[in-house]
Amino acid sequence: MTEQPCEQLDPKMKTVWRIRDTATTAIIYACALFLGALFGWIDSEMWAWVIPYCIIITVLFVIALIVVLVILPPIRYARWRYELRSDFLDIAYGIIWRHRYVVPFIRVQNTDTKQGPVLRACGLASVTVSTAAGEMDIPGLRADIADAVRDRAAELTRVAREDV
């Protein structure tokens, strides 16, 4: 395999991942607690199991928070790479399952930037490159860099189409 792409995401992306993953974990935790209370309410004999169930769910929630706040973001950040080369976009990411995408600019149909509320609060944006096969995202670039990457990808796409 060729050498890894050299460009990294903005370090603030770790904060975005922490916020997003903490919110998801908290929602799952709240749903699990609600189910425990619901089972206890439906069947009065289940109340004996509700307190141990809630304790177990809370312990799992704390462990999950440690994982999503401390362990995953630095590893995810270290594994995320991208590079715009003259004829293709190279994207590599993944912790357990590694993904490597090489998108030839001749196949690119559209390039966009987008920001959600958390990305916007951190001054970041994502670049999306669309092909007939789907979309590839480069998340967590500084907004001005994301605009430059989007414009550069659009220019390389235009040049690739002119060469055909």
N, C-alpha and C positions, 0 to 999 in steps of 0.2 A: 504494500500500500504506500501511497505517496506520503510525503511529510504532512504533519498536522497543520491546519490553518493557524495563522499567527495572531489574529486580532481577538481580543477579549471583550467581554461586556463591561459596562460601567460597574464599579464596585457597589454602587447604590442598589444594584439589582438584588443583592443579598437581602437588603432591607425589604424590598418588594416581595420577594419569596417568603420571608419571615411573616410579613403581614398577611399575605394571601393564605399561606398554609396554616397560620394560627387561627384565622377566621374559619377556615374549613374544618379544622380539628375541633374548634369550639362548637360549631353547628352540629357535628356528628356527636359530640359529647352531650349536648342539650337534647338531641333526639333520643339518645340511649337512655338518659335519665327520664325523659318523658315516657318512654316505653315501659320502664320499670315501674313508674308511678301508675301508669295505665293498667298494667297487669295486676298490681296491688289493689287498685280500685275495682276492677272487674271481679276478681276472685279474692275474697277476704283471707283465704288460707295462704295466698301468695305473699302477704305482708311480711311473713317471717323471712322471706328471701329478698325482700326489697332492700333492706339496709346492707346486707353483705354484697348484693348486686351493685348498689351505689358506691360502696367502698372500692370494689374491684374496678368499676368503670372509672372512678376518680383516679385511682392509681395508674390505670392504663392511659388516661388523659394526661397526667403529669409526665409519664414516660414519653408519650407522643409529642408533647410540647418541648421536652428536652431535645428530642430528635429533630423536630422541624425548626427549632430556634438556634440550636448550637451545632449539631452535627451535619445536617444536610446542606445548608447554604454555602459554606466554604468549599465543600466537595463539588457541588453542582457548578459553582462559579469557576472552579479550576478546570472542569471538564468542558465548559462551553467555549467553543472557538468558531470563528468564521473568517472568511477571507474572500475579497472580490479580486479575482484574477482577470486577465484580459479577455478570456473566453468563457469563463464559468464562475459560479458562486459555489464556494466550498463551505459546508457547515458540518461541525462535529460536536456531539454532546452525548450525555448519558453517563449514569453512574454504574449501574449493573448491566443494563442493556445499552451498549454503545451504538449510536446512530451516526452515520456519515452520509451526507447528501452532497452530490455534485450536480448542480443545476446549470446546464449549458444555456448561455444567454440567447441562443437561437430559439430556445423553447419558451422563453419568458414572454408572457402576455401582458402582465401588469405589475407595477411596483407601487406600494402604498406605505404610508406611515400611519400609525394609530396610537392613541393614548387612552388608557382607562383612568379612573380617578386616582388610583394609587401611583401609577406611573407618572401622571401629571404632577402629583404632589412631590414626587422625588425628582422632577425635571427630566424624566426619561421618556422614551418613545420606542415603539417596535417597528421594524421594517418588515413588510410582507411582500414576498415575491411569488406571483401566481403563474402557474403553468397549466396546461390542460390536465395534468395528472394531479394537481392539488396546489396547496400553498405551503411555503416554507417561511417561518418567522424567525427573525433575529430580534429577540426581546432585549430590553434594557440597554439601549444606547442613549447617550445624552441627546437631547432633542435636536441640537444643531448637527451633531454627527449623524443622527438618523436621517435627517434631511439630505445631508451630503451623500450618504450611502445610497439612499433611494434615487437621487439624481444621477449618481455615478452608474448604478445598475441600469437605469433607464437609458443612459447614454450608451453603455456597452451593449444593451439589447438592440438599440437603433443601429449601431455599427455592425453588429453581427448579422442583422437582417439585410443591410446594404451589401454585405460581402457575398450574399447568396445569389 
